[in-house]
């Protein structure tokens, strides 16, 4: 049971990260212009014939967070997440990846570093740190469960007049009474226990102050869960489902838990799939986490209006920020600037929008 508590805490936290990042969109740019072409479809819809993008990225993130590393390799025009692999490390030349297994299939190909995406999350696996902590804390939980059972169990005295017969048949009857019949009697909701004359079953009164509460065990389980959540940079409120201060907690989750992983995928994809020459020409990919956090239109209306009238966003940008589809229409990709904004010291206020001066 103790090991299942640890696994439940780790799986719960890892799944939260994987589920959140699976909502991120992989944006693709060609010379600075966002495009939806072959790469976008590969990243966001169908990485390979057997998985959709959500399944693919959930598996990739799960292995990265749970096992501390993940290997993504390509066969033809499809991408796959390896279930296991062997890495031969070198200091001044490319690492080599072999013995790759995908499900039950052994991949015969050997890949150099430049042909795969290999990510390592931490210098030391968070799971191994949790394992070390749990070796100590698991004993406390085991002891707590044992004490709970002992202090909350019912105790009885079995009394009989005179001495028990020492014959084999009498001892068998006594053993059957104490081991079988009384156990069944205590486990049933409504039951009758027939006793011979001179035999008495008497329940011991317990000191109520010594009765253990299940909340004592729950507090220790919460300690394990909180420690696990902290190890994976998940705010405790998000981990246990609190809604108080959710906005601030989600900002913290994005900043410390999700964005660093998204940045790792973006960096690795750009250096391996695009390369230096294309990235310098602003042809690249980016894992966008802005849609992970649910945006309340009422709360974001002022920000969207400010971004639009300062020329930071076009209409399509604002639509994308609230989770709607870009239209792609030319008129929705024009930038507008309010008349209130002009270069410092400029006397020319003839900018589109606003009212004309009275002397014009």
VOPA-36708 format. One record per atom (N, C-alpha, C): residue in one letter; y negated, z, x. Coordinates in pm, whole numbers, padded with zeros to 5 digits, always signed. Layout:
// residues N
AYZX/...
END
This chain:
// residues 360
X+00121+00000+00082/X+00000+00000+00000/X-00126+00000+00086/X-00122+00077+00198/X-00241+00087+00282/X-00280-00048+00341/X-00179-00126+00384/X-00207-00258+00440/X-00261-00352+00334/X-00215-00336+00209/X-00265-00423+00102/X-00412-00395+00074/X-00457-00271+00093/X-00599-00238+00075/X-00683-00311+00178/X-00638-00310+00303/X-00712-00381+00409/X-00715-00530+00382/X-00600-00587+00345/X-00594-00731+00318/X-00681-00769+00200/X-00681-00683+00097/X-00765-00709-00020/X-00912-00710+00019/X-00955-00616+00101/X-01095-00608+00142/X-01134-00730+00224/X-01049-00768+00321/X-01080-00884+00406/X-01080-01012+00324/X-00975-01032+00242/X-00966-01155+00162/X-01084-01167+00066/X-01124-01054+00007/X-01236-01058-00088/X-01364-01103-00019/X-01392-01049+00099/X-01514-01084+00172/X-01509-01229+00222/X-01395-01268+00278/X-01382-01405+00329/X-01395-01506+00216/X-01335-01476+00101/X-01344-01567-00013/X-01487-01580-00064/X-01563-01471-00060/X-01703-01479-00102/X-01781-01576-00013/X-01758-01568+00118/X-01827-01659+00210/X-01781-01803+00187/X-01649-01823+00174/X-01596-01958+00156/X-01643-02019+00024/X-01641-01940-00083/X-01686-01991-00213/X-01834-02026-00211/X-01914-01943-00143/X-02057-01968-00137/X-02087-02095-00058/X-02027-02110+00060/X-02056-02226+00143/X-01999-02355+00086/X-01896-02344+00001/X-01843-02464-00064/X-01945-02526-00159/X-02046-02447-00200/X-02152-02499-00287/X-02261-02572-00208/X-02259-02560-00077/X-02361-02626+00005/X-02340-02777+00003/X-02449-02850+00011/X-02441-02997+00017/X-02460-03042+00162/X-02377-03137+00204/X-02395-03197+00336/X-02490-03315+00320/X-02612-03298+00364/X-02711-03406+00355/X-02696-03498+00477/X-02712-03626+00455/X-02704-03724+00564/X-02835-03802+00571/X-02885-03821+00693/X-03014-03887+00715/X-02996-04007+00808/X-03070-04112+00778/X-03074-04232+00863/X-03219-04255+00902/X-03248-04234+01030/X-03384-04247+01084/X-03483-04166+01002/X-03444-04044+00971/X-03533-03951+00902/X-03533-03962+00751/X-03467-04065+00696/X-03464-04084+00550/X-03329-04039+00496/X-03331-03953+00395/X-03206-03906+00337/X-03135-04019+00265/X-03008-04039+00298/X-02928-04148+00240/X-02796-04094+00187/X-02746-04162+00083/X-02612-04133+00033/X-02525-04256+00058/X-02456-04254+00170/X-02373-04367+00208/X-02231-04317+00237/X-02156-04385+00322/X-02016-04351+00346/X-01998-04208+00396/X-02082-04167+00491/X-02069-04032+00545/X-02092-03926+00439/X-02192-03947+00355/X-02223-03850+00249/X-02103-03836+00156/X-02040-03947+00119/X-01923-03942+00030/X-01808-03869+00098/X-01789-03894+00228/X-01683-03828+00303/X-01703-03677+00307/X-01825-03633+00331/X-01854-03490+00343/X-01856-03418+00209/X-01901-03483+00104/X-01930-03414-00022/X-01834-03444-00136/X-01754-03548-00125/X-01665-03584-00236/X-01519-03588-00195/X-01484-03670-00096/X-01344-03691-00061/X-01325-03699+00090/X-01302-03586+00155/X-01277-03588+00299/X-01146-03656+00335/X-01045-03641+00249/X-00916-03704+00273/X-00847-03726+00139/X-00740-03807+00135/X-00676-03840+00006/X-00617-03722-00068/X-00590-03611+00000/X-00522-03499-00063/X-00614-03382-00099/X-00741-03390-00065/X-00834-03280-00093/X-00968-03334-00138/X-01032-03261-00231/X-01172-03290-00257/X-01257-03207-00161/X-01386-03230-00162/X-01474-03165-00064/X-01476-03014-00080/X-01471-02964-00203/X-01474-02819-00224/X-01352-02753-00163/X-01234-02810-00187/X-01112-02755-00129/X-01116-02762+00023/X-01164-02874+00076/X-01170-02894+00221/X-01258-02790+00289/X-01381-02774+00239/X-01475-02683+00304/X-01436-02537+00283/X-01374-02505+00169/X-01327-02368+00149/X-01218-02334+00251/X-01128-02427+00275/X-01024-02403+00374/X-01084-02391+00514/X-01179-02480+00546/X-01241-02477+00679/X-01314-02345+00702/X-01392-02301+00605/X-01468-02176+00619/X-01373-02057+00621/X-01270-02059+00538/X-01174-01948+00534/X-01108-01929+00670/X-01062-02039+00730/X-00996-02028+00860/X-01095-01985+00968/X-01219-02033+00960/X-01319-01994+01058/X-01348-01845+01052/X-01366-01793+00931/X-01402-01653+00915/X-01281-01561+00932/X-01167-01601+00874/X-01048-01514+00877/X-00980-01517+01013/X-00966-01637+01071/X-00895-01651+01198/X-00990-01664+01317/X-01120-01667+01290/X-01225-01671+01392/X-01242-01809+01456/X-01162-01909+01417/X-01181-02044+01468/X-01119-02144+01371/X-01168-02268+01378/X-01116-02374+01293/X-01121-02504+01370/X-01023-02590+01343/X-01018-02723+01405/X-01017-02828+01295/X-01114-02918+01300/X-01122-03031+01208/X-01100-03158+01289/X-01004-03238+01248/X-00974-03361+01321/X-00971-03479+01224/X-00983-03598+01277/X-00987-03719+01196/X-00867-03808+01222/X-00817-03866+01116/X-00715-03970+01124/X-00765-04086+01039/X-00796-04198+01104/X-00860-04307+01032/X-00998-04267+00985/X-01024-04286+00857/X-01155-04249+00800/X-01147-04119+00722/X-01047-04037+00747/X-01029-03910+00674/X-01037-03792+00770/X-01083-03678+00717/X-01093-03555+00795/X-00994-03451+00740/X-00937-03372+00832/X-00839-03271+00794/X-00868-03141+00868/X-00829-03028+00806/X-00839-02897+00869/X-00700-02859+00917/X-00684-02835+01046/X-00554-02802+01102/X-00510-02662+01059/X-00381-02648+01029/X-00327-02517+00996/X-00299-02437+01124/X-00261-02506+01229/X-00243-02442+01359/X-00256-02547+01468/X-00282-02503+01591/X-00300-02597+01702/X-00294-02520+01833/X-00285-02596+01941/X-00289-02537+02074/X-00407-02596+02150/X-00486-02510+02211/X-00604-02554+02286/X-00583-02528+02435/X-00592-02634+02514/X-00589-02619+02660/X-00731-02626+02711/X-00778-02515+02768/X-00918-02503+02807/X-00940-02548+02951/X-01055-02611+02971/X-01098-02649+03105/X-01242-02603+03126/X-01282-02590+03250/X-01418-02543+03280/X-01519-02657+03282/X-01486-02770+03349/X-01585-02876+03371/X-01545-03010+03311/X-01440-03013+03232/X-01407-03135+03158/X-01360-03097+03018/X-01339-03195+02936/X-01311-03170+02795/X-01182-03091+02774/X-01188-02998+02679/X-01067-02929+02637/X-00973-03027+02567/X-00845-02994+02563/X-00745-03079+02500/X-00678-03002+02387/X-00657-03070+02272/X-00595-03008+02156/X-00464-03080+02124/X-00358-03003+02116/X-00226-03061+02090/X-00146-02968+01999/X-00022-03008+01969/X+00067-02930+01881/X-00002-02896+01748/X-00077-02992+01696/X-00150-02970+01571/X-00052-02980+01454/X-00061-02882+01364/X+00025-02880+01245/X-00064-02884+01122/X-00032-02975+01030/X-00101-02987+00901/X+00003-02970+00793/X-00006-02859+00719/X+00099-02820+00624/X+00231-02809+00702/X+00332-02889+00668/X+00458-02881+00742/X+00476-03000+00836/X+00368-03075+00858/X+00376-03196+00939/X+00317-03172+01077/X+00392-03205+01180/X+00344-03193+01318/X+00276-03323+01358/X+00149-03313+01394/X+00071-03431+01435/X+00101-03458+01583/X+00146-03579+01611/X+00186-03612+01748/X+00067-03642+01838/X-00045-03678+01779/X-00162-03716+01859/X-00219-03597+01936/X-00275-03628+02052/X-00346-03528+02134/X-00493-03567+02135/X-00582-03471+02106/X-00724-03501+02091/X-00806-03434+02201/X-00901-03507+02261/X-00995-03442+02352/X-01104-03373+02271/X-01183-03288+02335/X-01287-03211+02268/X-01384-03298+02190/X-01419-03413+02245/X-01520-03498+02182/X-01473-03562+02052/X-01342-03558+02023/X-01288-03624+01905/X-01254-03526+01793/X-01286-03400+01809/X-01258-03301+01705/X-01381-03214+01684/X-01381-03142+01573/X-01481-03037+01550/X-01409-02904+01563/X-01443-02829+01667/X-01380-02699+01691/X-01490-02593+01692/X-01476-02494+01604/X-01578-02390+01594/X-01515-02253+01613/X-01584-02167+01685/X-01545-02027+01702/X-01659-01941+01649/X-01626-01848+01558/X-01731-01774+01489/X-01792-01663+01575/X-01707-01577+01631/X-01756-01463+01708/X-01686-01458+01844/X-01749-01388+01936/X-01685-01368+02066/X-01555-01291+02047/X-01557-01192+01961/X-01436-01118+01927/X-01417-01124+01777/X-01296-01151+01734/X-01267-01166+01592/X-01305-01040+01514/X-01379-01061+01404/X-01413-00948+01318/X-01287-00884+01261/X-01187-00967+01232/X-01063-00914+01176/X-00993-00820+01274/X-00996-00851+01404/X-00931-00763+01502/X-01004-00630+01512/X-01137-00632+01495/X-01214-00507+01496/X-01179-00423+01374/X-01166-00491+01259/X-01129-00422+01135/X-00989-00363+01149/X-00898-00437+01211/X-00762-00387+01231/X-00763-00258+01313/X-00846-00254+01419/X-00855-00134+01502/X-00909-00016+01425/X-01013-00041+01345/X-01070+00068+01263/X-00967+00118+01162/X-00893+00023+01104/X-00803+00061+00995/X-00682+00139+01044/X-00647+00122+01170/X-00537+00200+01223/X-00566+00350+01212/X-00694+00386+01224/X-00736+00526+01208/X-00756+00560+01061/X-00828+00476+00990/X-00867+00509+00853/X-00749+00496+00757/X-00655+00408+00791/X-00538+00393+00704/X-00459+00520+00694/X-00452+00600+00803/X-00382+00729+00799/X-00449+00825+00702/X-00583+00820+00698/X-00655+00909+00606/X-00625+00872+00461/X-00619+00741+00433/X-00589+00698+00296/X-00447+00738+00258/X-00352+00720+00351/X-00214+00759+00324/X-00204+00908+00295/X-00276+00987+00374/X-00275+01132+00352/X-00340+01167+00219/X-00447+01096+00184/X-00514+01121+00057/X-00424+01089-00062/X-00350+00979-00055/X-00258+00943-00163/X-00145+01046-00172/X-00094+01090-00055/X+00013+01189-00054/X-00033+01321-00115/X-00155+01364-00079/X-00208+01489-00135/X-00233+01477-00284/X-00279+01360-00327/X-00304+01338-00470/X-00174+01353-00549/X-00068+01292-00498/X+00061+01301-00567/X+00112+01444-00567/X+00096+01513-00453/X+00149+01648-00441/X+00073+01746-00530/X-00061+01738-00527/X-00142+01835-00602/X-00142+01808-00752/X-00115+01685-00792/X-00117+01652-00934/X+00022+01642-00996/X+00122+01671-00918/X+00258+01670-00973/X+00288+01801-01046/X+00380+01795-01140/X+00418+01914-01217/X+00531+01987-01145/X+00522+02119-01141/X+00622+02202-01073/X+00693+02291-01176/X+00828+02302-01159/X+00907+02381-01254/X+00998+02476-01178/X+01029+02589-01245/X+01130+02681-01197/X+01252+02670-01289/X+01367+02660-01227/X+01491+02658-01305/X+01557+02795-01289/X+01565+02866-01402/X+01619+03003-01398/X+01753+03008-01471/X+01840+03088-01417/X+01970+03108-01480/X+02014+03252-01459/X+02081+03307-01556/X+02130+03443-01544/X+02256+03445-01458/X+02261+03543-01374/X+02378+03555-01289/X+02378+03451-01180/X+02492+03432-01118/X+02505+03337-01010/X+02569+03208-01060/X+02529+03098-00997/X+02588+02970-01033/X+02731+02964-00982/X+02816+02908-01063/X+02954+02893-01021/X+02963+02804-00899/X+03055+02836-00809/X+03065+02763-00685/X+03174+02657-00687/X+03234+02637-00806/X+03338+02534-00814/X+03274+02396-00801/X+03358+02299-00764/X+03309+02163-00745/X+03255+02106-00875/X+03323+02133-00985/X+03280+02081-01116/X+03146+02142-01157/X+03127+02272-01135/X+03002+02338-01170/X+02886+02287-01085/X+02912+02265-00957/X+02807+02215-00871/X+02765+02072-00911/X+02862+01990-00953/X+02831+01855-00999/X+02744+01858-01123/X+02775+01950-01216/X+02695+01963-01338/X+02553+02008-01307/X+02540+02104-01214/X+02407+02152-01175/X+02327+02040-01108/X+02393+01966-01020/X+02327+01856-00951/X+02282+01748-01051/X+02366+01720-01149/X+02330+01620-01251/X+02212+01667-01334/X+02209+01798-01365/X+02099+01853-01444/X+01968+01843-01368/X+01967+01883-01242/X+01843+01888-01164/X+01798+01749-01118/X+01890+01661-01087/X+01855+01532-01028/X+01837+01422-01131/X+01908+01430-01241/X+01907+01320-01337/X+01846+01357-01473/X+01905+01456-01538/X+01864+01486-01674/X+01721+01539-01681/X+01683+01629-01590/X+01547+01683-01591/X+01446+01574-01553/X+01482+01486-01459/X+01392+01377-01420/X+01365+01283-01537/X+01470+01249-01611/X+01452+01163-01728/X+01369+01236-01833/X+01394+01363-01851/X+01320+01444-01947/X+01170+01445-01917/X+01134+01460-01789/X+00994+01466-01750/X+00926+01329-01756/X+01004+01222-01739/X+00944+01089-01736/X+00924+01031-01875/X+00991+01085-01977/X+00977+01033-02113/X+00860+01099-02184/X+00798+01022-02276/X+00684+01076-02351/X+00731+01185-02446/X+00831+01155-02528/X+00890+01253-02619/X+01037+01266-02580/X+01080+01387-02545/X+01217+01404-02500/X+01266+01546-02529/X+01398+01561-02535/X+01462+01690-02557/X+01558+01713-02442/X+01557+01833-02387/X+01648+01868-02279/X+01737+01984-02327/X+01862+01957-02358/X+01952+02065-02401/X+01994+02152-02281/X+01980+02283-02295/X+02019+02377-02191/X+02116+02478-02247/X+02212+02520-02165/X+02306+02622-02208/X+02237+02759-02214/X+02295+02849-02286/X+02239+02983-02297/X+02236+03047-02158/X+02124+03109-02129/X+02108+03173-01999/X+02041+03083-01896/X+02007+02959-01937/X+01937+02867-01847/X+01795+02845-01901/X+01696+02845-01813/X+01556+02833-01855/X+01480+02743-01758/X+01401+02652-01814/X+01314+02563-01734/X+01169+02605-01761/X+01101+02653-01658/X+00967+02709-01676/X+00868+02636-01584/X+00756+02585-01644/X+00656+02512-01566/X+00561+02609-01498/X+00532+02584-01373/X+00438+02667-01298/X+00295+02629-01332/X+00211+02731-01349/X+00069+02705-01371/X+00002+02673-01238/X-00086+02571-01242/X-00154+02529-01119/X-00299+02573-01120/X-00349+02598-01003/X-00491+02629-00987/X-00571+02501-01006/X-00652+02494-01112/X-00726+02372-01144/X-00817+02328-01030/X-00860+02422-00949/X-00950+02388-00837/X-00879+02305-00732/X-00744+02315-00730/X-00669+02244-00627/X-00624+02106-00673/X-00650+02070-00799/X-00607+01940-00849/X-00693+01830-00787/X-00627+01731-00728/X-00700+01622-00662/X-00744+01518-00764/X-00855+01452-00734/X-00906+01346-00821/X-00885+01211-00755/X-00858+01109-00839/X-00839+00975-00786/X-00967+00921-00723/X-01082+00975-00763/X-01210+00929-00707/X-01218+00958-00557/X-01147+01062-00513/X-01146+01092-00369/X-01085+00977-00291/X-00977+00920-00345/X-00912+00805-00281/X-01000+00682-00293/X-01064+00666-00410/X-01150+00549-00431/X-01266+00550-00330/X-01319+00668-00300/X-01428+00676-00203/X-01383+00627-00066/X-01260+00661-00028/X-01209+00616+00101/X-01185+00464+00100/X-01136+00412-00013/X-01117+00267-00026/X-01252+00196-00019/X-01354+00254-00084/X-01489+00196-00078/X-01541+00195+00066/X-01508+00299+00142/X-01550+00302+00282/X-01491+00185+00360/X-01363+00156+00335/X-01298+00042+00401/X-01365-00088+00360/X-01391-00102+00230/X-01452-00224+00178/X-01592-00243+00235/X-01670-00133+00241/X-01806-00142+00293/X-01806-00179+00441/X-01716-00119+00517/X-01707-00151+00659/X-01668-00297+00679/X-01576-00346+00597/X-01533-00486+00606/X-01648-00580+00571/X-01721-00547+00465/X-01836-00629+00425/X-01941-00634+00535/X-01969-00520+00597/X-02066-00517+00707/X-02019-00602+00824/X-01889-00604+00850/X-01836-00682+00962/X-01858-00831+00940/X-01858-00873+00813/X-01878-01014+00781/X-02021-01044+00736/X-02113-00949+00756/X-02255-00966+00725/X-02278-00993+00576/X-02202-00924+00493/X-02221-00934+00348/X-02285-00805+00300/X-02401-00810+00235/X-02462-00688+00183/X-02366-00616+00089/X-02367-00483+00097/X-02272-00404+00020/X-02288-00429-00129/X-02411-00447-00175/X-02432-00474-00317/X-02369-00605-00362/X-02379-00709-00279/X-02317-00838-00311/X-02165-00824-00309/X-02113-00748-00214/X-01968-00733-00201/X-01907-00665-00323/X-01975-00563-00377/X-01917-00490-00490/X-01970-00538-00625/X-02060-00639-00625/X-02103-00700-00750/X-02222-00633-00817/X-02300-00555-00743/X-02420-00495-00800/X-02525-00602-00829/X-02600-00583-00936/X-02708-00675-00969/X-02845-00617-00936/X-02850-00490-00898/X-02978-00427-00861/X-03025-00482-00727/X-03147-00535-00725/X-03199-00592-00601/X-03121-00713-00552/X-03064-00790-00647/X-02977-00901-00609/X-03051-01008-00530/X-03176-01032-00564/X-03253-01137-00495/X-03265-01106-00346/X-03302-00982-00313/X-03316-00943-00173/X-03181-00943-00102/X-03077-00900-00173/X-02944-00899-00113/X-02896-01041-00083/X-02921-01134-00174/X-02880-01273-00151/X-02956-01335-00035/X-03084-01300-00021/X-03160-01348+00094/X-03099-01299+00224/X-03057-01172+00225/X-02993-01116+00343/X-02858-01184+00369/X-02781-01207+00263/X-02652-01274+00275/X-02669-01414+00334/X-02769-01487+00285/X-02795-01622+00336/X-02837-01618+00482/X-02927-01526+00515/X-02984-01523+00650/X-02880-01485+00755/X-02802-01380+00727/X-02713-01327+00830/X-02567-01371+00815/X-02525-01407+00693/X-02385-01441+00671/X-02356-01589+00657/X-02442-01662+00583/X-02411-01801+00549/X-02481-01903+00638/X-02613-01886+00657/X-02687-01986+00734/X-02636-02005+00878/X-02597-01896+00949/X-02543-01918+01083/X-02416-02004+01084/X-02329-01986+00983/X-02207-02067+00975/X-02243-02211+00941/X-02336-02230+00846/X-02380-02365+00811/X-02441-02436+00931/X-02518-02363+01011/X-02579-02420+01131/X-02472-02461+01232/X-02366-02382+01243/X-02257-02417+01334/X-02191-02547+01293/X-02163-02563+01163/X-02101-02688+01115/X-02195-02807+01139/X-02324-02787+01114/X-02421-02895+01135/X-02429-02935+01282/X-02438-02837+01370/X-02448-02866+01513/X-02323-02936+01566/X-02207-02884+01525/X-02083-02944+01574/X-02064-03085+01519/X-02099-03104+01391/X-02087-03238+01333/X-02182-03337+01396/X-02303-03294+01426/X-02401-03385+01485/X-02364-03425+01627/X-02317-03332+01706/X-02286-03366+01846/X-02156-03443+01860/X-02062-03426+01762/X-01934-03494+01771/X-01931-03624+01689/X-01985-03622+01567/X-01975-03738+01479/X-02090-03837+01497/X-02207-03787+01539/X-02324-03875+01553/X-02359-03899+01700/X-02371-03794+01775/X-02402-03808+01916/X-02551-03804+01945/X-02584-03790+02072/X-02721-03768+02117/X-02815-03881+02077/X-02774-04006+02098/X-02866-04118+02075/X-02906-04129+01929/X-02811-04109+01836/X-02844-04119+01694/X-02926-03999+01647/X-02889-03879+01694/X-02963-03759+01651/X-03108-03766+01696/X-03132-03816+01817/X-03271-03829+01864/X-03350-03930+01783/X-03280-04021+01717/X-03346-04117+01627/X-03348-04065+01484/X-03314-03936+01468/X-03318-03868+01339/X-03213-03921+01241/X-03100-03966+01295/X-02984-03999+01214/X-02882-03888+01235/X-02862-03806+01133/X-02783-03684+01151/X-02734-03631+01018/X-02659-03521+01021/X-02613-03451+00901/X-02668-03309+00900/X-02670-03248+00783/X-02720-03111+00771/X-02651-03044+00653/X-02593-02927+00677/X-02535-02849+00568/X-02646-02768+00504/X-02684-02807+00383/X-02798-02746+00312/X-02749-02632+00224/X-02795-02510+00252/X-02752-02393+00176/X-02851-02352+00066/X-02952-02433+00043/X-03057-02393-00051/X-03006-02383-00194/X-02899-02457-00228/X-02848-02455-00365/X-02748-02343-00389/X-02714-02267-00285/X-02619-02157-00303/X-02680-02048-00390/X-02806-02021-00367/X-02875-01917-00443/X-02926-01976-00574/X-02892-01912-00684/X-02936-01958-00816/X-03085-01935-00830/X-03158-02042-00866/X-03303-02034-00877/X-03343-02023-01024/X-03421-01922-01056/X-03477-01906-01190/X-03600-01995-01200/X-03597-02092-01291/X-03709-02186-01303/X-03841-02115-01330/X-03835-02008-01408/X-03957-01936-01441/X-04018-01874-01316/X-03932-01821-01228/X-03981-01756-01107/X-04024-01856-01001/X-03965-01977-01003/X-03993-02074-00897/X-04098-02177-00935/X-04146-02174-01060/X-04239-02277-01107/X-04365-02283-01020/X-04422-02168-00987/X-04545-02166-00907/X-04521-02222-00768/X-04407-02187-00709/X-04376-02237-00575/X-04356-02388-00577/X-04287-02439-00678/X-04265-02584-00688/X-04397-02658-00705/X-04486-02601-00786/X-04616-02665-00808/X-04698-02666-00679/X-04692-02557-00603/X-04766-02550-00477/X-04711-02650-00376/X-04579-02659-00367/X-04519-02754-00274/X-04554-02898-00310/X-04565-02924-00440/X-04597-03061-00483/X-04743-03097-00456/X-04836-03007-00491/X-04978-03044-00479/X-05030-03037-00337/X-04951-02979-00246/X-04991-02981-00105/X-04926-03097-00030/X-04848-03179-00101/X-04785-03293-00038/X-04659-03260+00039/X-04615-03133+00029/X-04492-03094+00100/X-04370-03157+00034/X-04367-03156-00099/X-04255-03212-00176/X-04301-03330-00259/X-04209-03424-00281/X-04229-03526-00384/X-04152-03479-00507/X-04164-03553-00617/X-04097-03512-00741/X-03947-03500-00720/X-03888-03595-00648/X-03743-03589-00624/X-03703-03465-00543/X-03790-03422-00451/X-03762-03300-00375/X-03756-03179-00466/X-03852-03171-00558/X-03855-03060-00652/X-03732-03061-00744/X-03691-03180-00786/X-03571-03189-00869/X-03449-03139-00794/X-03438-03176-00668/X-03323-03133-00587/X-03324-02982-00567/X-03444-02922-00553/X-03453-02777-00531/X-03403-02697-00649/X-03412-02752-00769/X-03364-02680-00888/X-03227-02730-00932/X-03160-02805-00844/X-03022-02845-00870/X-03006-02968-00955/X-03112-03043-00977/X-03104-03166-01055/X-03090-03287-00964/X-03045-03397-01019/X-03022-03518-00943/X-03154-03587-00909/X-03165-03637-00787/X-03280-03717-00749/X-03279-03849-00828/X-03395-03896-00868/X-03401-04021-00945/X-03394-04143-00855/X-03451-04132-00735/X-03455-04247-00644/X-03563-04347-00678/X-03642-04319-00781/X-03748-04411-00822/X-03865-04406-00723/X-03925-04519-00691/X-04036-04521-00595/X-04150-04429-00635/X-04184-04428-00764/X-04296-04346-00809/X-04268-04196-00796/X-04139-04159-00790/X-04104-04017-00774/X-04087-03978-00628/X-04120-04071-00538/X-04115-04041-00395/X-04252-04058-00329/X-04357-04060-00412/X-04494-04063-00360/X-04541-03919-00339/X-04626-03901-00240/X-04680-03767-00213/X-04822-03758-00267/X-04852-03649-00334/X-04984-03626-00391/X-05044-03500-00329/X-05174-03502-00306/X-05244-03387-00251/X-05362-03355-00342/X-05374-03229-00379/X-05484-03187-00465/X-05618-03212-00396/X-05721-03237-00477/X-05855-03257-00425/X-05907-03133-00353/X-05846-03018-00381/X-05889-02894-00317/X-05855-02889-00169/X-05770-02981-00124/X-05727-02979+00016/X-05784-03100+00089/X-05846-03075+00204/X-05902-03182+00285/X-05911-03134+00429/X-05917-03225+00527/X-05930-03182+00667/X-06055-03097+00688/X-06047-02998+00774/X-06159-02909+00801/X-06278-02989+00853/X-06397-02966+00791/X-06518-03035+00833/X-06536-03170+00769/X-06438-03215+00689/X-06449-03348+00627/X-06544-03342+00509/X-06628-03447+00497/X-06721-03454+00383/X-06672-03552+00278/X-06564-03625+00308/X-06511-03722+00213/X-06412-03652+00121/X-06453-03628-00002/X-06367-03557-00097/X-06308-03653-00199/X-06314-03784-00169/X-06264-03882-00265/X-06111-03893-00252/X-06042-03787-00295/X-05898-03781-00292/X-05846-03786-00435/X-05735-03855-00456/X-05683-03871-00590/X-05664-03737-00658/X-05712-03726-00784/X-05699-03601-00858/X-05833-03531-00866/X-05850-03441-00962/X-05974-03365-00977/X-06079-03445-01051/X-06198-03388-01067/X-06306-03452-01139/X-06404-03514-01040/X-06476-03615-01088/X-06579-03680-01004/X-06706-03594-01003/X-06784-03607-00892/X-06910-03536-00884/X-07007-03592-00986/X-07101-03513-01030/X-07194-03553-01136/X-07283-03668-01092/X-07317-03680-00961/X-07408-03785-00916/X-07339-03916-00887/X-07203-03925-00913/X-07131-04048-00886/X-07134-04139-01008/
END
